[in-house]
Every structure is written in structure tokens, then in C-alpha cells.
Amino acid sequence: MSDTPAPSWLEAAWAQREDQVYAALFGNLGPGIYPLNMALFEHTFGQTEIDPRWLTHGVFESPPNTTRDSWLYVTSGLSNAWEDDQPEPDGWSGLGQELLLETREQSPWALRLLRNFCAYQLLLAAGRFGEQAPLGHWDRMRTQQPIDGADSQLQALLFIPAPGFAGAQQLLSGRFEFVQLLGLTLAEHAWGQAAGYEALQERLAQAAASPVIDPGRASVL
């Protein structure tokens, strides 16, 4: 664990991500970041000791604008290069990723889900769950419950390269990419296992079921 101040170059890269990269890509980032907290780590993941730097990570809730009709939720902090002694602009910054998801309406469940996965990625990267690596493009998992915590048929997730924000983003501290969460029904998850998840993503996009998540939708299969 560490409670030493962040170096000035890391703070500059952090500000660059939020004030320049995010502002250009997403526009209005809403009322401010929704940070991770100790209760999330304790109650959701059973973790009583954490790196205090993790509590500086969080999620922005960006409302629709003239270029996007979705609500967009995006993490900030996973690309912090905490472990680097100096900036490495030609390498990956931190975990080399930030998570995002889009919904048709303002959705408290989406904010909760993305905060949970932000914490989960930090725990995976810290080895708290054995050898499992942090989730990345084309990983998938069943959630064991509706993703909205209600009655949605979407009970699995697929992690895809963000269609609307593809490619690497450059910071002073290095590069990162967006990993977008996409909700699946169990039938879609099974189809993807057999036919391939890139093919599934294409089929979902053709049915307007990707990349924006609608928890009320039926299966496309």
C-alpha cells in the first residue's frame, strides 16, 4: 500500500485524461466523479485492506449531447501509472484501459455496475483473486443476476473494444484503450461461445442491441 503523494507528471496525466481527452470525447461529464469507497470493497468483495489510492478512482456519468443520444458511464483512474517511476509515453499507462458503458436512460444500476467493475479490475490487478488477469477485450462472464438488479433478461456481460471510441488514447504517462461493457442474455452468451463473440457483437449491432444497453430488451436470438 502507499499513501505517498502522486508525482507531478502523474497528476498532469490525470488532469489531461479528464480535462482534455474525456472532455473532447464525451462533452459534459456531469456533476463530478462518483468515487469508489471502502464499503464497496468490503461488502461486495470482502476486502478489508486496500491500497488507499484505489479510493481516488471513480465513474463519471455523462448525459446525452448533440453527438450522442445515450447516457455514458466511464471510469477514471485505471490508466493511472501508479507504479511507474517516470512517464513512459510509448508504453501503456497503468492498466492500459478505462471501462465504459452506455444506456438509453439515466441509470443508477449502470453507475453501480461500473463502480463495481472498476474495483474488481483493481483487485484482479493486485492479485487478490489468484492468477486471474484483469478483464479485457472479448472477455465475458455471467452475472448470476439481472444486470439492472431487477427483471432484465440480460444476465451476462461481454467486454468489447468501444465502437464509438476505438483505438488508443494518448496521455503524458502512456496509452490506454476503452473497454466497453455490453449486456447479454444467457442465450446470446451461449451462442457466442459456439460462434465467436466478435460474430455475436456484429449480430447485436445489426439488431440495435449494441453498444447501448437496454435492460428491457428481449434476446436477439
PyRosetta script that sets phi, psi and omega in degrees:
from pyrosetta import init, pose_from_sequence

init()
pose = pose_from_sequence("MSDTPAPSWLEAAWAQREDQVYAALFGNLGPGIYPLNMALFEHTFGQTEIDPRWLTHGVFESPPNTTRDSWLYVTSGLSNAWEDDQPEPDGWSGLGQELLLETREQSPWALRLLRNFCAYQLLLAAGRFGEQAPLGHWDRMRTQQPIDGADSQLQALLFIPAPGFAGAQQLLSGRFEFVQLLGLTLAEHAWGQAAGYEALQERLAQAAASPVIDPGRASVL")
pose.set_psi(1, 158.2)
pose.set_omega(1, -178.8)
pose.set_phi(2, -146.4)
pose.set_psi(2, 136.5)
pose.set_omega(2, 173.6)
pose.set_phi(3, -123.1)
pose.set_psi(3, 19.3)
pose.set_omega(3, 177.8)
pose.set_phi(4, -75.3)
pose.set_psi(4, 148.1)
pose.set_omega(4, -179.4)
pose.set_phi(5, -61.1)
pose.set_psi(5, 148.0)
pose.set_omega(5, 176.4)
pose.set_phi(6, -69.0)
pose.set_psi(6, 140.7)
pose.set_omega(6, 176.8)
pose.set_phi(7, -63.6)
pose.set_psi(7, 157.0)
pose.set_omega(7, -174.5)
pose.set_phi(8, -61.4)
pose.set_psi(8, -36.1)
pose.set_omega(8, -179.6)
pose.set_phi(9, -67.7)
pose.set_psi(9, -34.3)
pose.set_omega(9, 177.6)
pose.set_phi(10, -68.1)
pose.set_psi(10, -41.5)
pose.set_omega(10, 177.0)
pose.set_phi(11, -62.6)
pose.set_psi(11, -37.0)
pose.set_omega(11, 178.5)
pose.set_phi(12, -66.3)
pose.set_psi(12, -41.3)
pose.set_omega(12, 178.1)
pose.set_phi(13, -66.5)
pose.set_psi(13, -38.1)
pose.set_omega(13, 177.5)
pose.set_phi(14, -60.3)
pose.set_psi(14, -49.1)
pose.set_omega(14, 178.8)
pose.set_phi(15, -64.2)
pose.set_psi(15, -37.7)
pose.set_omega(15, 178.0)
pose.set_phi(16, -60.1)
pose.set_psi(16, -43.1)
pose.set_omega(16, -179.8)
pose.set_phi(17, -60.8)
pose.set_psi(17, -49.3)
pose.set_omega(17, -173.4)
pose.set_phi(18, -80.3)
pose.set_psi(18, -42.8)
pose.set_omega(18, -172.9)
pose.set_phi(19, -84.9)
pose.set_psi(19, -25.0)
pose.set_omega(19, -177.8)
pose.set_phi(20, -112.5)
pose.set_psi(20, -60.3)
pose.set_omega(20, -175.7)
pose.set_phi(21, -64.5)
pose.set_psi(21, -52.6)
pose.set_omega(21, -177.7)
pose.set_phi(22, -66.6)
pose.set_psi(22, -40.7)
pose.set_omega(22, 180.0)
pose.set_phi(23, -61.3)
pose.set_psi(23, -39.5)
pose.set_omega(23, -179.9)
pose.set_phi(24, -70.7)
pose.set_psi(24, -38.6)
pose.set_omega(24, -176.6)
pose.set_phi(25, -79.9)
pose.set_psi(25, -40.1)
pose.set_omega(25, -167.9)
pose.set_phi(26, -114.2)
pose.set_psi(26, -15.6)
pose.set_omega(26, -176.9)
pose.set_phi(27, 76.3)
pose.set_psi(27, -134.6)
pose.set_omega(27, -178.4)
pose.set_phi(28, -61.6)
pose.set_psi(28, 123.2)
pose.set_omega(28, -179.6)
pose.set_phi(29, -94.1)
pose.set_psi(29, 12.9)
pose.set_omega(29, 175.5)
pose.set_phi(30, 83.7)
pose.set_psi(30, -163.1)
pose.set_omega(30, -173.2)
pose.set_phi(31, -74.1)
pose.set_psi(31, -6.4)
pose.set_omega(31, -178.2)
pose.set_phi(32, 138.3)
pose.set_psi(32, 175.7)
pose.set_omega(32, -176.8)
pose.set_phi(33, -77.5)
pose.set_psi(33, 144.6)
pose.set_omega(33, 173.4)
pose.set_phi(34, -100.8)
pose.set_psi(34, 99.3)
pose.set_omega(34, -171.3)
pose.set_phi(35, -76.4)
pose.set_psi(35, 158.1)
pose.set_omega(35, 170.2)
pose.set_phi(36, -67.6)
pose.set_psi(36, 155.6)
pose.set_omega(36, 176.8)
pose.set_phi(37, -139.2)
pose.set_psi(37, 168.2)
pose.set_omega(37, -175.4)
pose.set_phi(38, -62.9)
pose.set_psi(38, -35.9)
pose.set_omega(38, -178.7)
pose.set_phi(39, -60.0)
pose.set_psi(39, -37.1)
pose.set_omega(39, 178.9)
pose.set_phi(40, -62.6)
pose.set_psi(40, -47.7)
pose.set_omega(40, -179.5)
pose.set_phi(41, -64.2)
pose.set_psi(41, -38.5)
pose.set_omega(41, -177.8)
pose.set_phi(42, -73.3)
pose.set_psi(42, -52.4)
pose.set_omega(42, -171.0)
pose.set_phi(43, -78.2)
pose.set_psi(43, -34.1)
pose.set_omega(43, -177.1)
pose.set_phi(44, -89.5)
pose.set_psi(44, -35.3)
pose.set_omega(44, -172.7)
pose.set_phi(45, -121.2)
pose.set_psi(45, 0.2)
pose.set_omega(45, 177.7)
pose.set_phi(46, 65.4)
pose.set_psi(46, 28.4)
pose.set_omega(46, -178.2)
pose.set_phi(47, -101.9)
pose.set_psi(47, 119.9)
pose.set_omega(47, -179.6)
pose.set_phi(48, -102.3)
pose.set_psi(48, -11.3)
pose.set_omega(48, 176.4)
pose.set_phi(49, -128.9)
pose.set_psi(49, 126.5)
pose.set_omega(49, -178.2)
pose.set_phi(50, -137.4)
pose.set_psi(50, 164.0)
pose.set_omega(50, 171.3)
pose.set_phi(51, -72.2)
pose.set_psi(51, 122.9)
pose.set_omega(51, -178.1)
pose.set_phi(52, -59.9)
pose.set_psi(52, -21.7)
pose.set_omega(52, 178.3)
pose.set_phi(53, -65.2)
pose.set_psi(53, -24.2)
pose.set_omega(53, -179.3)
pose.set_phi(54, -63.1)
pose.set_psi(54, -26.7)
pose.set_omega(54, -178.0)
pose.set_phi(55, -74.9)
pose.set_psi(55, -4.9)
pose.set_omega(55, 173.8)
pose.set_phi(56, -88.3)
pose.set_psi(56, -9.1)
pose.set_omega(56, 177.6)
pose.set_phi(57, -81.5)
pose.set_psi(57, 157.0)
pose.set_omega(57, 178.2)
pose.set_phi(58, -173.9)
pose.set_psi(58, -165.1)
pose.set_omega(58, -174.7)
pose.set_phi(59, -132.5)
pose.set_psi(59, 135.6)
pose.set_omega(59, 171.7)
pose.set_phi(60, -96.5)
pose.set_psi(60, 148.0)
pose.set_omega(60, 175.9)
pose.set_phi(61, -116.0)
pose.set_psi(61, 102.4)
pose.set_omega(61, -174.7)
pose.set_phi(62, -98.3)
pose.set_psi(62, 120.9)
pose.set_omega(62, -178.4)
pose.set_phi(63, -74.4)
pose.set_psi(63, 167.0)
pose.set_omega(63, 177.3)
pose.set_phi(64, -58.9)
pose.set_psi(64, 156.4)
pose.set_omega(64, 177.4)
pose.set_phi(65, -145.2)
pose.set_psi(65, -166.3)
pose.set_omega(65, -174.8)
pose.set_phi(66, -70.4)
pose.set_psi(66, -16.3)
pose.set_omega(66, -179.2)
pose.set_phi(67, -109.0)
pose.set_psi(67, -5.6)
pose.set_omega(67, -175.4)
pose.set_phi(68, -149.8)
pose.set_psi(68, 128.6)
pose.set_omega(68, -178.5)
pose.set_phi(69, -99.4)
pose.set_psi(69, 10.3)
pose.set_omega(69, -179.9)
pose.set_phi(70, -103.6)
pose.set_psi(70, 159.6)
pose.set_omega(70, 164.2)
pose.set_phi(71, -84.4)
pose.set_psi(71, 133.3)
pose.set_omega(71, -175.4)
pose.set_phi(72, -121.0)
pose.set_psi(72, 130.8)
pose.set_omega(72, 179.1)
pose.set_phi(73, -114.6)
pose.set_psi(73, 128.1)
pose.set_omega(73, -175.1)
pose.set_phi(74, -140.8)
pose.set_psi(74, 137.5)
pose.set_omega(74, 178.2)
pose.set_phi(75, -78.9)
pose.set_psi(75, 160.2)
pose.set_omega(75, 171.9)
pose.set_phi(76, -141.9)
pose.set_psi(76, 122.2)
pose.set_omega(76, 177.9)
pose.set_phi(77, 135.5)
pose.set_psi(77, -29.4)
pose.set_omega(77, -178.7)
pose.set_phi(78, -63.4)
pose.set_psi(78, -24.3)
pose.set_omega(78, 178.6)
pose.set_phi(79, -94.1)
pose.set_psi(79, 11.0)
pose.set_omega(79, 173.2)
pose.set_phi(80, -69.3)
pose.set_psi(80, 130.0)
pose.set_omega(80, -177.2)
pose.set_phi(81, -89.0)
pose.set_psi(81, 61.9)
pose.set_omega(81, -174.8)
pose.set_phi(82, -57.8)
pose.set_psi(82, -37.9)
pose.set_omega(82, -170.5)
pose.set_phi(83, -89.6)
pose.set_psi(83, -3.1)
pose.set_omega(83, -178.8)
pose.set_phi(84, -85.6)
pose.set_psi(84, 139.6)
pose.set_omega(84, 177.0)
pose.set_phi(85, -79.7)
pose.set_psi(85, -23.6)
pose.set_omega(85, 178.9)
pose.set_phi(86, -150.8)
pose.set_psi(86, 158.4)
pose.set_omega(86, -178.7)
pose.set_phi(87, -63.9)
pose.set_psi(87, 141.8)
pose.set_omega(87, 177.8)
pose.set_phi(88, -124.4)
pose.set_psi(88, 78.1)
pose.set_omega(88, -173.6)
pose.set_phi(89, -61.1)
pose.set_psi(89, -22.1)
pose.set_omega(89, -179.8)
pose.set_phi(90, -90.6)
pose.set_psi(90, -2.3)
pose.set_omega(90, -180.0)
pose.set_phi(91, -109.1)
pose.set_psi(91, -167.8)
pose.set_omega(91, 177.6)
pose.set_phi(92, -90.0)
pose.set_psi(92, 140.3)
pose.set_omega(92, -177.9)
pose.set_phi(93, -94.7)
pose.set_psi(93, 119.0)
pose.set_omega(93, -178.9)
pose.set_phi(94, 61.4)
pose.set_psi(94, -129.3)
pose.set_omega(94, 177.0)
pose.set_phi(95, -77.7)
pose.set_psi(95, -4.4)
pose.set_omega(95, 178.2)
pose.set_phi(96, 72.8)
pose.set_psi(96, 20.5)
pose.set_omega(96, -177.8)
pose.set_phi(97, -155.9)
pose.set_psi(97, 159.9)
pose.set_omega(97, 163.2)
pose.set_phi(98, -135.3)
pose.set_psi(98, 148.7)
pose.set_omega(98, -178.1)
pose.set_phi(99, -96.8)
pose.set_psi(99, 147.7)
pose.set_omega(99, 172.4)
pose.set_phi(100, -149.3)
pose.set_psi(100, 160.1)
pose.set_omega(100, 170.3)
pose.set_phi(101, -150.4)
pose.set_psi(101, 158.5)
pose.set_omega(101, -179.0)
pose.set_phi(102, -126.2)
pose.set_psi(102, 143.9)
pose.set_omega(102, 178.2)
pose.set_phi(103, -133.2)
pose.set_psi(103, 162.0)
pose.set_omega(103, -179.3)
pose.set_phi(104, -77.8)
pose.set_psi(104, -27.0)
pose.set_omega(104, -178.3)
pose.set_phi(105, -131.3)
pose.set_psi(105, 160.3)
pose.set_omega(105, 173.1)
pose.set_phi(106, -58.3)
pose.set_psi(106, 127.5)
pose.set_omega(106, -166.5)
pose.set_phi(107, -137.6)
pose.set_psi(107, 103.5)
pose.set_omega(107, 176.3)
pose.set_phi(108, -55.8)
pose.set_psi(108, -33.1)
pose.set_omega(108, -179.8)
pose.set_phi(109, -65.3)
pose.set_psi(109, -33.0)
pose.set_omega(109, 180.0)
pose.set_phi(110, -69.0)
pose.set_psi(110, -41.2)
pose.set_omega(110, 176.5)
pose.set_phi(111, -61.9)
pose.set_psi(111, -44.8)
pose.set_omega(111, 179.3)
pose.set_phi(112, -63.4)
pose.set_psi(112, -44.4)
pose.set_omega(112, -178.4)
pose.set_phi(113, -62.2)
pose.set_psi(113, -44.4)
pose.set_omega(113, -176.5)
pose.set_phi(114, -72.1)
pose.set_psi(114, -35.4)
pose.set_omega(114, 174.6)
pose.set_phi(115, -61.9)
pose.set_psi(115, -40.9)
pose.set_omega(115, 178.5)
pose.set_phi(116, -61.6)
pose.set_psi(116, -43.7)
pose.set_omega(116, -177.6)
pose.set_phi(117, -74.3)
pose.set_psi(117, -28.1)
pose.set_omega(117, 172.9)
pose.set_phi(118, -61.8)
pose.set_psi(118, -46.7)
pose.set_omega(118, 177.7)
pose.set_phi(119, -63.7)
pose.set_psi(119, -41.2)
pose.set_omega(119, -179.2)
pose.set_phi(120, -61.8)
pose.set_psi(120, -42.6)
pose.set_omega(120, 178.7)
pose.set_phi(121, -61.3)
pose.set_psi(121, -41.3)
pose.set_omega(121, 178.6)
pose.set_phi(122, -62.8)
pose.set_psi(122, -41.5)
pose.set_omega(122, 179.9)
pose.set_phi(123, -67.9)
pose.set_psi(123, -39.9)
pose.set_omega(123, 176.8)
pose.set_phi(124, -62.8)
pose.set_psi(124, -44.8)
pose.set_omega(124, -178.4)
pose.set_phi(125, -64.6)
pose.set_psi(125, -28.7)
pose.set_omega(125, -180.0)
pose.set_phi(126, -86.0)
pose.set_psi(126, 0.8)
pose.set_omega(126, 178.6)
pose.set_phi(127, 76.2)
pose.set_psi(127, 21.2)
pose.set_omega(127, -178.2)
pose.set_phi(128, -73.5)
pose.set_psi(128, -14.5)
pose.set_omega(128, 179.5)
pose.set_phi(129, -123.4)
pose.set_psi(129, 44.8)
pose.set_omega(129, 176.7)
pose.set_phi(130, 75.5)
pose.set_psi(130, -140.3)
pose.set_omega(130, -173.6)
pose.set_phi(131, -89.2)
pose.set_psi(131, -0.7)
pose.set_omega(131, -177.3)
pose.set_phi(132, -63.9)
pose.set_psi(132, 128.6)
pose.set_omega(132, -179.5)
pose.set_phi(133, -81.3)
pose.set_psi(133, 159.8)
pose.set_omega(133, 173.8)
pose.set_phi(134, -56.4)
pose.set_psi(134, 150.2)
pose.set_omega(134, -179.1)
pose.set_phi(135, -68.3)
pose.set_psi(135, 144.7)
pose.set_omega(135, 179.7)
pose.set_phi(136, -142.7)
pose.set_psi(136, -168.1)
pose.set_omega(136, -177.5)
pose.set_phi(137, -54.7)
pose.set_psi(137, 130.4)
pose.set_omega(137, 175.9)
pose.set_phi(138, 74.7)
pose.set_psi(138, 8.0)
pose.set_omega(138, 167.4)
pose.set_phi(139, -72.8)
pose.set_psi(139, 159.9)
pose.set_omega(139, -179.2)
pose.set_phi(140, -153.8)
pose.set_psi(140, 159.7)
pose.set_omega(140, 179.8)
pose.set_phi(141, -162.9)
pose.set_psi(141, 151.8)
pose.set_omega(141, 171.1)
pose.set_phi(142, -85.4)
pose.set_psi(142, 143.0)
pose.set_omega(142, -177.9)
pose.set_phi(143, -93.4)
pose.set_psi(143, -11.1)
pose.set_omega(143, -179.6)
pose.set_phi(144, 67.8)
pose.set_psi(144, 6.6)
pose.set_omega(144, 177.0)
pose.set_phi(145, -165.4)
pose.set_psi(145, 162.3)
pose.set_omega(145, 176.5)
pose.set_phi(146, -58.0)
pose.set_psi(146, 139.2)
pose.set_omega(146, -174.4)
pose.set_phi(147, -65.9)
pose.set_psi(147, -22.5)
pose.set_omega(147, 179.6)
pose.set_phi(148, -92.0)
pose.set_psi(148, 3.5)
pose.set_omega(148, -179.1)
pose.set_phi(149, 70.6)
pose.set_psi(149, 12.9)
pose.set_omega(149, -178.1)
pose.set_phi(150, -125.5)
pose.set_psi(150, -112.6)
pose.set_omega(150, -174.2)
pose.set_phi(151, -123.8)
pose.set_psi(151, 24.0)
pose.set_omega(151, 179.5)
pose.set_phi(152, -64.6)
pose.set_psi(152, 146.0)
pose.set_omega(152, 172.5)
pose.set_phi(153, -78.3)
pose.set_psi(153, -9.2)
pose.set_omega(153, 179.8)
pose.set_phi(154, -81.2)
pose.set_psi(154, 108.0)
pose.set_omega(154, -176.0)
pose.set_phi(155, -130.0)
pose.set_psi(155, 26.7)
pose.set_omega(155, 175.6)
pose.set_phi(156, -152.1)
pose.set_psi(156, 163.4)
pose.set_omega(156, -179.2)
pose.set_phi(157, -131.3)
pose.set_psi(157, 144.6)
pose.set_omega(157, 172.6)
pose.set_phi(158, -121.8)
pose.set_psi(158, 136.6)
pose.set_omega(158, -178.3)
pose.set_phi(159, -106.5)
pose.set_psi(159, 115.5)
pose.set_omega(159, -170.3)
pose.set_phi(160, -124.0)
pose.set_psi(160, 158.6)
pose.set_omega(160, 168.5)
pose.set_phi(161, -61.7)
pose.set_psi(161, 128.3)
pose.set_omega(161, -174.2)
pose.set_phi(162, -61.1)
pose.set_psi(162, 113.5)
pose.set_omega(162, -174.8)
pose.set_phi(163, -59.1)
pose.set_psi(163, -37.3)
pose.set_omega(163, -177.0)
pose.set_phi(164, -87.2)
pose.set_psi(164, -7.2)
pose.set_omega(164, -175.4)
pose.set_phi(165, -141.3)
pose.set_psi(165, 51.9)
pose.set_omega(165, -173.1)
pose.set_phi(166, -75.8)
pose.set_psi(166, 157.4)
pose.set_omega(166, 174.7)
pose.set_phi(167, 89.4)
pose.set_psi(167, 172.4)
pose.set_omega(167, -177.0)
pose.set_phi(168, -81.1)
pose.set_psi(168, 141.6)
pose.set_omega(168, 172.9)
pose.set_phi(169, -102.6)
pose.set_psi(169, 139.8)
pose.set_omega(169, -174.1)
pose.set_phi(170, -103.1)
pose.set_psi(170, 129.5)
pose.set_omega(170, 172.7)
pose.set_phi(171, -119.4)
pose.set_psi(171, 168.4)
pose.set_omega(171, 174.2)
pose.set_phi(172, -58.6)
pose.set_psi(172, -31.1)
pose.set_omega(172, -175.8)
pose.set_phi(173, -91.5)
pose.set_psi(173, -3.0)
pose.set_omega(173, -178.6)
pose.set_phi(174, 134.5)
pose.set_psi(174, -167.9)
pose.set_omega(174, -175.0)
pose.set_phi(175, -102.4)
pose.set_psi(175, 159.5)
pose.set_omega(175, 169.3)
pose.set_phi(176, -151.0)
pose.set_psi(176, 159.7)
pose.set_omega(176, 177.1)
pose.set_phi(177, -124.4)
pose.set_psi(177, 159.1)
pose.set_omega(177, 176.1)
pose.set_phi(178, -90.6)
pose.set_psi(178, 136.1)
pose.set_omega(178, 172.9)
pose.set_phi(179, -112.7)
pose.set_psi(179, 117.1)
pose.set_omega(179, -175.2)
pose.set_phi(180, -99.4)
pose.set_psi(180, 136.1)
pose.set_omega(180, 177.5)
pose.set_phi(181, -88.1)
pose.set_psi(181, 134.2)
pose.set_omega(181, -179.4)
pose.set_phi(182, -129.0)
pose.set_psi(182, 127.7)
pose.set_omega(182, 179.9)
pose.set_phi(183, -79.5)
pose.set_psi(183, 139.0)
pose.set_omega(183, 179.3)
pose.set_phi(184, -127.0)
pose.set_psi(184, 150.5)
pose.set_omega(184, 165.1)
pose.set_phi(185, -80.0)
pose.set_psi(185, 164.8)
pose.set_omega(185, 179.0)
pose.set_phi(186, -65.4)
pose.set_psi(186, -32.1)
pose.set_omega(186, 176.7)
pose.set_phi(187, -66.3)
pose.set_psi(187, -40.9)
pose.set_omega(187, 177.8)
pose.set_phi(188, -66.2)
pose.set_psi(188, -40.0)
pose.set_omega(188, 177.8)
pose.set_phi(189, -59.7)
pose.set_psi(189, -45.2)
pose.set_omega(189, 179.6)
pose.set_phi(190, -65.3)
pose.set_psi(190, -40.1)
pose.set_omega(190, 178.5)
pose.set_phi(191, -62.4)
pose.set_psi(191, -41.2)
pose.set_omega(191, 179.2)
pose.set_phi(192, -63.9)
pose.set_psi(192, -35.1)
pose.set_omega(192, 177.2)
pose.set_phi(193, -61.5)
pose.set_psi(193, -36.1)
pose.set_omega(193, -177.0)
pose.set_phi(194, -85.3)
pose.set_psi(194, -41.5)
pose.set_omega(194, -171.0)
pose.set_phi(195, -102.1)
pose.set_psi(195, -13.0)
pose.set_omega(195, -177.6)
pose.set_phi(196, 105.4)
pose.set_psi(196, 140.4)
pose.set_omega(196, -173.8)
pose.set_phi(197, -79.9)
pose.set_psi(197, -24.2)
pose.set_omega(197, 173.8)
pose.set_phi(198, -68.7)
pose.set_psi(198, -38.0)
pose.set_omega(198, 175.9)
pose.set_phi(199, -65.5)
pose.set_psi(199, -37.8)
pose.set_omega(199, 177.7)
pose.set_phi(200, -63.5)
pose.set_psi(200, -44.6)
pose.set_omega(200, 179.0)
pose.set_phi(201, -58.9)
pose.set_psi(201, -41.5)
pose.set_omega(201, 178.2)
pose.set_phi(202, -62.7)
pose.set_psi(202, -41.6)
pose.set_omega(202, -179.8)
pose.set_phi(203, -66.9)
pose.set_psi(203, -39.2)
pose.set_omega(203, 178.0)
pose.set_phi(204, -65.7)
pose.set_psi(204, -41.0)
pose.set_omega(204, 179.8)
pose.set_phi(205, -63.8)
pose.set_psi(205, -39.4)
pose.set_omega(205, 178.5)
pose.set_phi(206, -64.2)
pose.set_psi(206, -28.2)
pose.set_omega(206, -179.7)
pose.set_phi(207, -94.1)
pose.set_psi(207, 11.0)
pose.set_omega(207, -178.5)
pose.set_phi(208, 59.1)
pose.set_psi(208, 30.2)
pose.set_omega(208, 177.4)
pose.set_phi(209, -104.3)
pose.set_psi(209, 8.6)
pose.set_omega(209, 178.9)
pose.set_phi(210, -153.1)
pose.set_psi(210, 143.6)
pose.set_omega(210, 5.8)
pose.set_phi(211, -92.3)
pose.set_psi(211, -7.8)
pose.set_omega(211, -178.8)
pose.set_phi(212, -77.2)
pose.set_psi(212, 131.2)
pose.set_omega(212, -178.6)
pose.set_phi(213, -87.4)
pose.set_psi(213, 128.0)
pose.set_omega(213, 171.5)
pose.set_phi(214, -117.3)
pose.set_psi(214, 102.2)
pose.set_omega(214, -176.2)
pose.set_phi(215, -64.8)
pose.set_psi(215, -14.5)
pose.set_omega(215, -179.2)
pose.set_phi(216, -91.7)
pose.set_psi(216, 0.4)
pose.set_omega(216, -175.4)
pose.set_phi(217, -77.4)
pose.set_psi(217, 157.9)
pose.set_omega(217, 173.8)
pose.set_phi(218, -90.0)
pose.set_psi(218, 170.2)
pose.set_omega(218, 177.6)
pose.set_phi(219, -65.3)
pose.set_psi(219, 144.8)
pose.set_omega(219, 176.7)
pose.set_phi(220, -84.5)
pose.set_psi(220, -4.4)
pose.set_omega(220, -177.7)
pose.set_phi(221, -105.6)
pose.dump_pdb("model.pdb")
